[in-house]
Amino acid sequence: MNRWRFETALENAERFFMKTGQVHQAALAIARCLDAANIPYAIAGAMALNAHGYRRVTTDVDVLLTRNSKCPAEAPAITLKSTLKTTGG
């Protein structure tokens, strides 16, 4: 890894652990929208691990919804610059 990439990685990790990085902004935006729409959810993955004291950097937000979670028509849209992936059937 060259010096520039190493320094960039350290800066990104610092922003993550200071909770000022893009992943925290995305998590907060998602949580606000789901809360406003009264949709039950759980944050999973590395973000959840961090909340419980296990320090780990991540670049995504894992969100769990139930199959029967319905989004009301008046719920605000969630717009993110990154691609959202869904899993399950």
Sequence and secondary structure as in RCSB ss.txt:
>XXXX:A:sequence
MNRWRFETALENAERFFMKTGQVHQAALAIARCLDAANIPYAIAGAMALNAHGYRRVTTDVDVLLTRNSKCPAEA
PAITLKSTLKTTGG
>XXXX:A:secstr
  HHHHHHHHHHHHHHHTT SHHHHHHHHHHHHHHHTT   EEEHHHHHHHTT     S  EEE  TT    TTS
     SS       
